[in-house]
Amino acid sequence: MMKKILLIYFCIFSISIFSQDNETSISPKEDRNELKINGFFLILGAVELDYQYLINDESGIGVDLLLAFDDENLDINYYVSPYYRQYFGKKYASGFFVEAFGMLNSVNDYTYDNTYDPATDIYYYGGGYEEDIIDFALGIGTGVKLLTRRGFVVEIDLGIGRNLFKNDRDFTIIGKGGINLGYRF
């Protein structure tokens, strides 16, 4: 009787070990690198590339690099944005996430030399000039990452940050986000 109980216990124990979900476990062969491109910014006139290294099944670090080629739609020239992400999905480093980021950014600011002469009560509108402002922001973001079994990645994210350097321009708040397509390898 004791042998039958031990045999049944052994069978149940063996089945439970083999039936566990291994999607969240860290495997030495698990792909830990991702390369993505932002399709939303391509439409607006910029190229944003994103590289991410997955630390474990719940977190990753990465960097976004944006270069604008069309200044009609975007005032931003470039940004470099390192980030840290925490994932809350069931699969390895996917699903809903939150992130903290820094962003070195460059924007165009247009200034006009307008003067007022109180003696004549006349405004003089002078010529305008463009100024390149470089600033650094800290911010937070959120999004969702979907992953296929073959490594194709679709990611939708949105973040907002605040520039830290004091200036008298309108670029105190800065955002980032998009629809990223890429591959995990």
N, CA and C atoms as a LAMMPS dump frame, in Angstrom:
ITEM: TIMESTEP
0
ITEM: NUMBER OF ATOMS
555
ITEM: BOX BOUNDS ff ff ff
-5.0000000000000000e+02 5.0000000000000000e+02
-5.0000000000000000e+02 5.0000000000000000e+02
-5.0000000000000000e+02 5.0000000000000000e+02
ITEM: ATOMS id mol type element x y z
1 1 1 N 0.821 -1.185 0
2 1 2 C 0 0 0
3 1 3 C 0.871 1.258 0
4 2 1 N 1.926 1.263 0.777
5 2 2 C 2.82 2.411 0.865
6 2 3 C 3.519 2.652 -0.47
7 3 1 N 3.836 1.569 -1.188
8 3 2 C 4.491 1.717 -2.488
9 3 3 C 3.545 2.382 -3.486
10 4 1 N 2.258 2.034 -3.441
11 4 2 C 1.286 2.639 -4.347
12 4 3 C 1.119 4.131 -4.057
13 5 1 N 1.094 4.495 -2.796
14 5 2 C 0.967 5.909 -2.418
15 5 3 C 2.188 6.69 -2.879
16 6 1 N 3.382 6.114 -2.664
17 6 2 C 4.607 6.778 -3.118
18 6 3 C 4.643 6.896 -4.637
19 7 1 N 4.192 5.862 -5.351
20 7 2 C 4.158 5.895 -6.806
21 7 3 C 3.186 6.966 -7.299
22 8 1 N 2 7.042 -6.706
23 8 2 C 1.029 8.075 -7.082
24 8 3 C 1.587 9.471 -6.767
25 9 1 N 2.175 9.634 -5.598
26 9 2 C 2.779 10.911 -5.219
27 9 3 C 3.875 11.293 -6.203
28 10 1 N 4.732 10.357 -6.568
29 10 2 C 5.82 10.601 -7.51
30 10 3 C 5.272 11.011 -8.874
31 11 1 N 4.226 10.355 -9.348
32 11 2 C 3.62 10.696 -10.642
33 11 3 C 3.023 12.107 -10.62
34 12 1 N 2.275 12.421 -9.575
35 12 2 C 1.674 13.76 -9.465
36 12 3 C 2.76 14.83 -9.373
37 13 1 N 3.809 14.58 -8.598
38 13 2 C 4.914 15.513 -8.445
39 13 3 C 5.622 15.722 -9.783
40 14 1 N 5.843 14.645 -10.523
41 14 2 C 6.508 14.742 -11.824
42 14 3 C 5.67 15.512 -12.821
43 15 1 N 4.372 15.254 -12.844
44 15 2 C 3.49 15.97 -13.77
45 15 3 C 3.454 17.454 -13.435
46 16 1 N 3.421 17.789 -12.153
47 16 2 C 3.369 19.203 -11.774
48 16 3 C 4.657 19.926 -12.13
49 17 1 N 5.778 19.254 -12.071
50 17 2 C 7.05 19.887 -12.454
51 17 3 C 7.066 20.176 -13.946
52 18 1 N 6.651 19.221 -14.769
53 18 2 C 6.698 19.395 -16.211
54 18 3 C 5.595 20.31 -16.732
55 19 1 N 4.542 20.519 -15.965
56 19 2 C 3.447 21.358 -16.449
57 19 3 C 3.574 22.814 -16.032
58 20 1 N 4.621 23.192 -15.314
59 20 2 C 4.771 24.582 -14.896
60 20 3 C 5.071 25.469 -16.087
61 21 1 N 4.596 26.693 -16.027
62 21 2 C 4.792 27.665 -17.091
63 21 3 C 6.214 28.202 -17.01
64 22 1 N 7.006 27.981 -18.034
65 22 2 C 8.399 28.422 -18.042
66 22 3 C 8.584 29.733 -18.777
67 23 1 N 7.508 30.421 -19.135
68 23 2 C 7.64 31.664 -19.882
69 23 3 C 8.26 32.775 -19.045
70 24 1 N 8.101 32.752 -17.737
71 24 2 C 8.642 33.822 -16.914
72 24 3 C 9.985 33.464 -16.295
73 25 1 N 10.458 32.264 -16.487
74 25 2 C 11.746 31.9 -15.911
75 25 3 C 12.872 32.425 -16.789
76 26 1 N 13.996 32.653 -16.181
77 26 2 C 15.148 33.166 -16.906
78 26 3 C 15.946 31.995 -17.443
79 27 1 N 16.093 31.956 -18.725
80 27 2 C 16.842 30.901 -19.383
81 27 3 C 18.143 31.478 -19.916
82 28 1 N 19.231 30.726 -19.854
83 28 2 C 20.476 31.26 -20.399
84 28 3 C 20.39 31.498 -21.908
85 29 1 N 19.464 30.832 -22.576
86 29 2 C 19.316 31.004 -24.015
87 29 3 C 18.255 32.039 -24.357
88 30 1 N 17.653 32.671 -23.374
89 30 2 C 16.602 33.651 -23.61
90 30 3 C 17.181 34.854 -24.357
91 31 1 N 16.458 35.317 -25.372
92 31 2 C 16.881 36.489 -26.124
93 31 3 C 16.754 37.714 -25.23
94 32 1 N 17.795 38.496 -25.153
95 32 2 C 17.824 39.627 -24.231
96 32 3 C 17.991 40.979 -24.926
97 33 1 N 18.092 41.027 -26.241
98 33 2 C 18.293 42.267 -26.971
99 33 3 C 17.084 42.558 -27.853
100 34 1 N 16.734 43.842 -27.951
101 34 2 C 15.659 44.278 -28.837
102 34 3 C 16.115 45.499 -29.614
103 35 1 N 15.75 45.527 -30.876
104 35 2 C 15.991 46.68 -31.727
105 35 3 C 14.661 47.041 -32.369
106 36 1 N 14.244 48.322 -32.232
107 36 2 C 12.936 48.76 -32.713
108 36 3 C 13.068 50.09 -33.44
109 37 1 N 12.09 50.357 -34.311
110 37 2 C 11.979 51.645 -34.986
111 37 3 C 10.57 52.174 -34.752
112 38 1 N 10.456 53.49 -34.562
113 38 2 C 9.18 54.127 -34.261
114 38 3 C 8.488 54.509 -35.566
115 39 1 N 7.412 53.816 -35.897
116 39 2 C 6.66 54.085 -37.117
117 39 3 C 5.904 55.406 -37.079
118 40 1 N 5.461 55.833 -35.903
119 40 2 C 4.723 57.088 -35.764
120 40 3 C 5.611 58.282 -36.131
121 41 1 N 6.852 58.314 -35.644
122 41 2 C 7.744 59.431 -35.953
123 41 3 C 8.211 59.41 -37.4
124 42 1 N 8.257 58.239 -38.031
125 42 2 C 8.581 58.199 -39.46
126 42 3 C 7.555 58.99 -40.262
127 43 1 N 6.298 58.885 -39.882
128 43 2 C 5.236 59.628 -40.566
129 43 3 C 5.398 61.124 -40.329
130 44 1 N 5.801 61.525 -39.124
131 44 2 C 5.937 62.941 -38.788
132 44 3 C 7.225 63.58 -39.309
133 45 1 N 8.212 62.774 -39.698
134 45 2 C 9.439 63.337 -40.25
135 45 3 C 10.663 63.16 -39.385
136 46 1 N 10.755 62.065 -38.666
137 46 2 C 11.931 61.799 -37.833
138 46 3 C 12.175 60.292 -37.788
139 47 1 N 13.406 59.932 -37.505
140 47 2 C 13.766 58.533 -37.313
141 47 3 C 14.094 58.344 -35.84
142 48 1 N 13.36 57.427 -35.197
143 48 2 C 13.655 57.099 -33.802
144 48 3 C 13.982 55.612 -33.73
145 49 1 N 15.193 55.317 -33.279
146 49 2 C 15.631 53.94 -33.074
147 49 3 C 15.7 53.679 -31.58
148 50 1 N 15.383 52.449 -31.197
149 50 2 C 15.347 52.07 -29.791
150 50 3 C 16.091 50.754 -29.63
151 51 1 N 17.087 50.744 -28.734
152 51 2 C 17.767 49.501 -28.362
153 51 3 C 17.458 49.235 -26.894
154 52 1 N 17.129 47.978 -26.573
155 52 2 C 16.842 47.616 -25.192
156 52 3 C 17.525 46.303 -24.839
157 53 1 N 18.144 46.284 -23.669
158 53 2 C 18.72 45.065 -23.118
159 53 3 C 17.84 44.622 -21.954
160 54 1 N 17.385 43.383 -21.997
161 54 2 C 16.494 42.853 -20.97
162 54 3 C 17.329 42.281 -19.83
163 55 1 N 17.222 42.882 -18.661
164 55 2 C 17.997 42.455 -17.491
165 55 3 C 17.488 41.116 -16.986
166 56 1 N 16.174 40.994 -16.865
167 56 2 C 15.537 39.751 -16.439
168 56 3 C 14.118 39.732 -16.983
169 57 1 N 13.274 38.847 -16.476
170 57 2 C 11.922 38.721 -17.018
171 57 3 C 11.004 39.874 -16.649
172 58 1 N 11.426 40.761 -15.75
173 58 2 C 10.583 41.871 -15.32
174 58 3 C 11.161 43.245 -15.589
175 59 1 N 12.395 43.356 -16.098
176 59 2 C 12.978 44.683 -16.26
177 59 3 C 13.959 44.739 -17.425
178 60 1 N 14.182 45.96 -17.886
179 60 2 C 15.114 46.189 -18.98
180 60 3 C 15.622 47.622 -18.957
181 61 1 N 16.769 47.832 -19.596
182 61 2 C 17.328 49.165 -19.775
183 61 3 C 17.523 49.377 -21.265
184 62 1 N 17.447 50.623 -21.679
185 62 2 C 17.596 50.889 -23.095
186 62 3 C 17.859 52.345 -23.372
187 63 1 N 17.915 52.649 -24.666
188 63 2 C 18.137 54.023 -25.092
189 63 3 C 17.375 54.267 -26.397
190 64 1 N 16.715 55.432 -26.462
191 64 2 C 16.042 55.903 -27.681
192 64 3 C 16.911 56.996 -28.298
193 65 1 N 17.018 56.971 -29.613
194 65 2 C 17.742 58.015 -30.339
195 65 3 C 16.829 58.522 -31.441
196 66 1 N 16.513 59.82 -31.416
197 66 2 C 15.645 60.428 -32.418
198 66 3 C 16.424 61.483 -33.184
199 67 1 N 16.319 61.433 -34.521
200 67 2 C 16.899 62.447 -35.397
201 67 3 C 15.796 62.923 -36.341
202 68 1 N 15.496 64.22 -36.31
203 68 2 C 14.444 64.777 -37.159
204 68 3 C 15.026 65.152 -38.516
205 69 1 N 14.273 64.852 -39.579
206 69 2 C 14.694 65.251 -40.921
207 69 3 C 13.684 66.188 -41.571
208 70 1 N 12.558 66.449 -40.931
209 70 2 C 11.534 67.34 -41.456
210 70 3 C 11.159 68.338 -40.363
211 71 1 N 11.6 69.594 -40.509
212 71 2 C 11.317 70.587 -39.474
213 71 3 C 9.968 71.273 -39.673
214 72 1 N 9.189 70.853 -40.647
215 72 2 C 7.848 71.394 -40.838
216 72 3 C 6.887 70.908 -39.757
217 73 1 N 6.995 69.633 -39.373
218 73 2 C 6.064 69.035 -38.419
219 73 3 C 6.599 68.968 -36.993
220 74 1 N 7.901 68.988 -36.839
221 74 2 C 8.517 68.826 -35.513
222 74 3 C 9.474 69.969 -35.232
223 75 1 N 9.43 70.504 -34.022
224 75 2 C 10.387 71.521 -33.602
225 75 3 C 11.631 70.9 -32.989
226 76 1 N 11.587 69.612 -32.722
227 76 2 C 12.718 68.956 -32.081
228 76 3 C 13.753 68.576 -33.139
229 77 1 N 15.03 68.757 -32.807
230 77 2 C 16.117 68.384 -33.708
231 77 3 C 16.58 66.958 -33.451
232 78 1 N 16.785 66.651 -32.173
233 78 2 C 17.22 65.309 -31.789
234 78 3 C 16.965 65.105 -30.314
235 79 1 N 16.97 63.847 -29.894
236 79 2 C 17.07 63.529 -28.483
237 79 3 C 17.711 62.171 -28.297
238 80 1 N 18.358 62.041 -27.153
239 80 2 C 18.931 60.78 -26.694
240 80 3 C 18.307 60.529 -25.332
241 81 1 N 17.636 59.371 -25.188
242 81 2 C 16.846 59.137 -23.989
243 81 3 C 17.113 57.748 -23.404
244 82 1 N 18.001 57.65 -22.406
245 82 2 C 18.156 56.367 -21.706
246 82 3 C 16.979 56.139 -20.766
247 83 1 N 16.624 54.845 -20.56
248 83 2 C 15.471 54.548 -19.713
249 83 3 C 15.642 53.219 -18.995
250 84 1 N 14.823 53.066 -17.946
251 84 2 C 14.696 51.809 -17.214
252 84 3 C 13.221 51.445 -17.21
253 85 1 N 12.913 50.176 -17.512
254 85 2 C 11.517 49.727 -17.555
255 85 3 C 11.276 48.575 -16.589
256 86 1 N 10.065 48.582 -16.033
257 86 2 C 9.584 47.493 -15.183
258 86 3 C 8.346 46.919 -15.855
259 87 1 N 8.369 45.593 -16.127
260 87 2 C 7.27 44.913 -16.827
261 87 3 C 6.365 44.194 -15.841
262 88 1 N 5.076 44.106 -16.213
263 88 2 C 4.092 43.458 -15.365
264 88 3 C 3.319 42.367 -16.103
265 89 1 N 3.849 41.871 -17.22
266 89 2 C 3.169 40.847 -17.999
267 89 3 C 3.544 39.445 -17.558
268 90 1 N 2.857 38.463 -18.114
269 90 2 C 3.125 37.067 -17.785
270 90 3 C 4.263 36.489 -18.61
271 91 1 N 4.461 36.998 -19.83
272 91 2 C 5.56 36.528 -20.667
273 91 3 C 6.841 37.257 -20.294
274 92 1 N 7.952 36.743 -20.783
275 92 2 C 9.272 37.289 -20.487
276 92 3 C 9.383 38.726 -21.01
277 93 1 N 9.51 39.699 -20.109
278 93 2 C 9.707 41.121 -20.421
279 93 3 C 8.733 41.616 -21.491
280 94 1 N 7.449 41.454 -21.221
281 94 2 C 6.432 41.965 -22.138
282 94 3 C 5.167 42.286 -21.345
283 95 1 N 4.187 42.832 -22.041
284 95 2 C 2.951 43.242 -21.397
285 95 3 C 3.01 44.704 -20.993
286 96 1 N 2.227 45.067 -19.994
287 96 2 C 2.177 46.434 -19.482
288 96 3 C 3.507 46.785 -18.816
289 97 1 N 3.981 48.028 -19.001
290 97 2 C 5.217 48.461 -18.362
291 97 3 C 5.131 49.922 -17.946
292 98 1 N 5.985 50.291 -16.997
293 98 2 C 6.224 51.682 -16.627
294 98 3 C 7.716 51.931 -16.788
295 99 1 N 8.075 53.174 -17.048
296 99 2 C 9.482 53.497 -17.252
297 99 3 C 9.825 54.84 -16.631
298 100 1 N 11.086 54.967 -16.29
299 100 2 C 11.673 56.242 -15.886
300 100 3 C 12.75 56.552 -16.917
301 101 1 N 12.8 57.801 -17.367
302 101 2 C 13.773 58.14 -18.411
303 101 3 C 14.418 59.484 -18.177
304 102 1 N 15.563 59.658 -18.782
305 102 2 C 16.233 60.936 -18.916
306 102 3 C 16.244 61.269 -20.394
307 103 1 N 16.366 62.552 -20.737
308 103 2 C 16.356 62.911 -22.153
309 103 3 C 17.193 64.159 -22.401
310 104 1 N 18.272 63.987 -23.145
311 104 2 C 19.032 65.121 -23.656
312 104 3 C 18.371 65.503 -24.964
313 105 1 N 17.828 66.731 -25.041
314 105 2 C 17.047 67.107 -26.215
315 105 3 C 17.477 68.453 -26.756
316 106 1 N 17.246 68.627 -28.048
317 106 2 C 17.534 69.877 -28.742
318 106 3 C 16.291 70.289 -29.506
319 107 1 N 15.815 71.51 -29.269
320 107 2 C 14.624 72.026 -29.95
321 107 3 C 14.95 73.353 -30.618
322 108 1 N 14.164 73.696 -31.62
323 108 2 C 14.275 74.994 -32.284
324 108 3 C 13.34 75.973 -31.609
325 109 1 N 13.853 77.157 -31.322
326 109 2 C 13.031 78.222 -30.77
327 109 3 C 13.145 79.422 -31.697
328 110 1 N 12.011 80.004 -32.041
329 110 2 C 11.983 81.149 -32.931
330 110 3 C 11.696 82.394 -32.108
331 111 1 N 12.591 83.368 -32.196
332 111 2 C 12.475 84.596 -31.429
333 111 3 C 12.4 85.781 -32.4
334 112 1 N 11.561 86.733 -32.066
335 112 2 C 11.399 87.918 -32.909
336 112 3 C 11.809 89.145 -32.109
337 113 1 N 12.552 90.029 -32.77
338 113 2 C 13.007 91.263 -32.139
339 113 3 C 11.943 92.341 -32.314
340 114 1 N 11.03 92.404 -31.381
341 114 2 C 9.977 93.417 -31.403
342 114 3 C 10.295 94.442 -30.323
343 115 1 N 10.203 95.691 -30.683
344 115 2 C 10.46 96.754 -29.713
345 115 3 C 9.276 97.728 -29.707
346 116 1 N 9.165 98.39 -28.583
347 116 2 C 8.098 99.372 -28.411
348 116 3 C 8.734 100.703 -28.043
349 117 1 N 8.341 101.734 -28.756
350 117 2 C 8.825 103.082 -28.47
351 117 3 C 7.709 103.833 -27.752
352 118 1 N 7.832 104.037 -26.406
353 118 2 C 6.75 104.696 -25.666
354 118 3 C 6.543 106.163 -26.059
355 119 1 N 7.575 106.818 -26.588
356 119 2 C 7.422 108.226 -26.956
357 119 3 C 6.48 108.382 -28.148
358 120 1 N 6.556 107.443 -29.086
359 120 2 C 5.703 107.54 -30.273
360 120 3 C 4.528 106.57 -30.228
361 121 1 N 4.519 105.7 -29.224
362 121 2 C 3.486 104.676 -29.072
363 121 3 C 3.395 103.768 -30.315
364 122 1 N 4.58 103.4 -30.824
365 122 2 C 4.659 102.56 -32.021
366 122 3 C 5.447 101.286 -31.691
367 123 1 N 4.949 100.132 -32.188
368 123 2 C 5.666 98.868 -32.106
369 123 3 C 6.486 98.701 -33.378
370 124 1 N 7.742 98.298 -33.199
371 124 2 C 8.608 98 -34.338
372 124 3 C 8.838 96.491 -34.353
373 125 1 N 8.43 95.882 -35.448
374 125 2 C 8.573 94.439 -35.585
375 125 3 C 9.842 94.148 -36.375
376 126 1 N 10.795 93.594 -35.685
377 126 2 C 12.069 93.279 -36.326
378 126 3 C 12.068 91.865 -36.877
379 127 1 N 13.18 91.51 -37.408
380 127 2 C 13.337 90.174 -37.98
381 127 3 C 13.433 89.108 -36.904
382 128 1 N 13.117 87.915 -37.286
383 128 2 C 13.186 86.797 -36.35
384 128 3 C 14.446 85.985 -36.553
385 129 1 N 14.787 85.24 -35.557
386 129 2 C 15.925 84.342 -35.683
387 129 3 C 15.607 83.038 -34.955
388 130 1 N 16.314 82.017 -35.362
389 130 2 C 16.106 80.685 -34.806
390 130 3 C 17.244 80.363 -33.852
391 131 1 N 16.869 79.819 -32.721
392 131 2 C 17.872 79.464 -31.716
393 131 3 C 17.723 77.978 -31.378
394 132 1 N 18.831 77.304 -31.294
395 132 2 C 18.849 75.888 -30.922
396 132 3 C 19.041 75.797 -29.404
397 133 1 N 18.047 75.238 -28.718
398 133 2 C 18.103 75.111 -27.265
399 133 3 C 18.368 73.651 -26.916
400 134 1 N 19.389 73.418 -26.115
401 134 2 C 19.715 72.071 -25.64
402 134 3 C 19.376 72.009 -24.164
403 135 1 N 18.658 70.957 -23.764
404 135 2 C 18.202 70.831 -22.389
405 135 3 C 18.203 69.36 -21.993
406 136 1 N 18.031 69.106 -20.709
407 136 2 C 17.955 67.738 -20.198
408 136 3 C 16.695 67.611 -19.363
409 137 1 N 15.93 66.545 -19.63
410 137 2 C 14.67 66.319 -18.935
411 137 3 C 14.698 64.998 -18.192
412 138 1 N 13.895 64.926 -17.139
413 138 2 C 13.602 63.673 -16.449
414 138 3 C 12.112 63.439 -16.561
415 139 1 N 11.721 62.16 -16.739
416 139 2 C 10.308 61.903 -16.906
417 139 3 C 9.916 60.463 -16.644
418 140 1 N 8.629 60.214 -16.806
419 140 2 C 8.07 58.88 -16.615
420 140 3 C 7.211 58.545 -17.829
421 141 1 N 6.998 57.256 -18.043
422 141 2 C 6.183 56.827 -19.165
423 141 3 C 5.523 55.49 -18.871
424 142 1 N 4.663 55.108 -19.771
425 142 2 C 3.971 53.832 -19.658
426 142 3 C 3.675 53.317 -21.053
427 143 1 N 3.335 52.039 -21.133
428 143 2 C 3.01 51.47 -22.427
429 143 3 C 2.734 49.991 -22.32
430 144 1 N 2.645 49.378 -23.488
431 144 2 C 2.412 47.943 -23.556
432 144 3 C 3.267 47.368 -24.68
433 145 1 N 3.818 46.19 -24.429
434 145 2 C 4.642 45.503 -25.419
435 145 3 C 4.036 44.139 -25.702
436 146 1 N 3.844 43.865 -26.985
437 146 2 C 3.344 42.572 -27.438
438 146 3 C 4.465 41.855 -28.173
439 147 1 N 4.554 40.55 -27.986
440 147 2 C 5.666 39.772 -28.51
441 147 3 C 5.152 38.474 -29.112
442 148 1 N 5.613 38.16 -30.328
443 148 2 C 5.266 36.876 -30.924
444 148 3 C 6.3 35.833 -30.514
445 149 1 N 5.987 34.572 -30.778
446 149 2 C 6.92 33.492 -30.434
447 149 3 C 8.209 33.569 -31.237
448 150 1 N 8.168 34.173 -32.396
449 150 2 C 9.356 34.264 -33.242
450 150 3 C 10.162 35.535 -33.001
451 151 1 N 9.764 36.346 -32.041
452 151 2 C 10.562 37.498 -31.654
453 151 3 C 10.134 38.838 -32.222
454 152 1 N 9.041 38.913 -32.981
455 152 2 C 8.564 40.195 -33.496
456 152 3 C 7.918 40.976 -32.357
457 153 1 N 8.251 42.262 -32.251
458 153 2 C 7.805 43.108 -31.145
459 153 3 C 6.967 44.261 -31.687
460 154 1 N 5.822 44.509 -31.045
461 154 2 C 5.011 45.701 -31.273
462 154 3 C 4.862 46.376 -29.919
463 155 1 N 5.159 47.671 -29.891
464 155 2 C 5.147 48.391 -28.62
465 155 3 C 4.473 49.74 -28.816
466 156 1 N 3.58 50.093 -27.907
467 156 2 C 2.941 51.407 -27.898
468 156 3 C 3.293 52.049 -26.566
469 157 1 N 3.897 53.244 -26.62
470 157 2 C 4.32 53.883 -25.381
471 157 3 C 4.096 55.383 -25.436
472 158 1 N 4.035 55.976 -24.245
473 158 2 C 3.83 57.412 -24.11
474 158 3 C 4.506 57.862 -22.82
475 159 1 N 5.264 58.958 -22.897
476 159 2 C 5.941 59.479 -21.722
477 159 3 C 5.955 60.992 -21.719
478 160 1 N 6.129 61.55 -20.535
479 160 2 C 6.195 63.001 -20.387
480 160 3 C 7.294 63.333 -19.389
481 161 1 N 8.031 64.397 -19.69
482 161 2 C 9.126 64.808 -18.822
483 161 3 C 9.194 66.314 -18.677
484 162 1 N 10.067 66.747 -17.781
485 162 2 C 10.248 68.176 -17.529
486 162 3 C 11.71 68.528 -17.724
487 163 1 N 11.948 69.544 -18.561
488 163 2 C 13.312 70.032 -18.747
489 163 3 C 13.801 70.685 -17.463
490 164 1 N 15.056 70.453 -17.131
491 164 2 C 15.583 70.889 -15.845
492 164 3 C 16.299 72.231 -15.88
493 165 1 N 16.881 72.592 -17.022
494 165 2 C 17.623 73.842 -17.072
495 165 3 C 16.673 75.013 -17.157
496 166 1 N 17.008 76.067 -16.431
497 166 2 C 16.12 77.231 -16.403
498 166 3 C 16.283 78.018 -17.7
499 167 1 N 15.172 78.209 -18.361
500 167 2 C 15.159 79.079 -19.536
501 167 3 C 13.8 79.774 -19.605
502 168 1 N 13.731 80.795 -20.4
503 168 2 C 12.494 81.578 -20.488
504 168 3 C 11.668 81.197 -21.719
505 169 1 N 11.844 79.994 -22.202
506 169 2 C 11.127 79.529 -23.386
507 169 3 C 9.938 78.664 -22.996
508 170 1 N 9.215 78.193 -24.005
509 170 2 C 8.017 77.386 -23.786
510 170 3 C 8.279 75.885 -23.832
511 171 1 N 9.504 75.46 -23.637
512 171 2 C 9.835 74.05 -23.762
513 171 3 C 10.149 73.417 -22.411
514 172 1 N 9.364 73.74 -21.402
515 172 2 C 9.569 73.168 -20.076
516 172 3 C 9.13 71.713 -20.043
517 173 1 N 7.985 71.407 -20.639
518 173 2 C 7.441 70.044 -20.688
519 173 3 C 7.765 69.45 -22.055
520 174 1 N 8.253 68.215 -22.047
521 174 2 C 8.594 67.535 -23.301
522 174 3 C 8.048 66.112 -23.247
523 175 1 N 7.63 65.608 -24.376
524 175 2 C 7.049 64.273 -24.415
525 175 3 C 7.767 63.351 -25.373
526 176 1 N 7.466 62.065 -25.234
527 176 2 C 7.953 61.072 -26.185
528 176 3 C 6.938 59.949 -26.244
529 177 1 N 6.972 59.207 -27.3
530 177 2 C 6.041 58.105 -27.444
531 177 3 C 5.971 57.639 -28.871
532 178 1 N 5.151 56.633 -29.11
533 178 2 C 4.993 56.18 -30.475
534 178 3 C 4.53 54.75 -30.585
535 179 1 N 4.614 54.27 -31.803
536 179 2 C 4.287 52.891 -32.135
537 179 3 C 5.553 52.269 -32.694
538 180 1 N 6.171 51.412 -31.914
539 180 2 C 7.458 50.829 -32.271
540 180 3 C 7.285 49.417 -32.796
541 181 1 N 8.034 49.117 -33.848
542 181 2 C 8.065 47.779 -34.434
543 181 3 C 9.506 47.303 -34.417
544 182 1 N 9.719 46.047 -34.044
545 182 2 C 11.083 45.575 -33.978
546 182 3 C 11.199 44.081 -33.808
547 183 1 N 12.382 43.686 -33.339
548 183 2 C 12.715 42.275 -33.243
549 183 3 C 13.539 42.023 -31.98
550 184 1 N 13.238 40.939 -31.301
551 184 2 C 14.009 40.504 -30.126
552 184 3 C 14.959 39.403 -30.563
553 185 1 N 16.238 39.572 -30.202
554 185 2 C 17.248 38.582 -30.59
555 185 3 C 18.199 38.29 -29.454
